[in-house]
């Protein structure tokens, strides 16, 4: 086996592993970004729902006060 063959035999698998690692890191970062965006959307929607529930609670409290007074 010549030196060039040895370098190719050792270098190509190493290069393939490094490319695989870099691809995994890239995909992980992309997934992390998408999850953060989804979390932000869900938090926003939950805040809206919480506001609507608080508004409904206030309205029901006023109705209950009116019913108990009369």
Long-range contacts (C-beta under 8 A, 24 or more apart in sequence): none
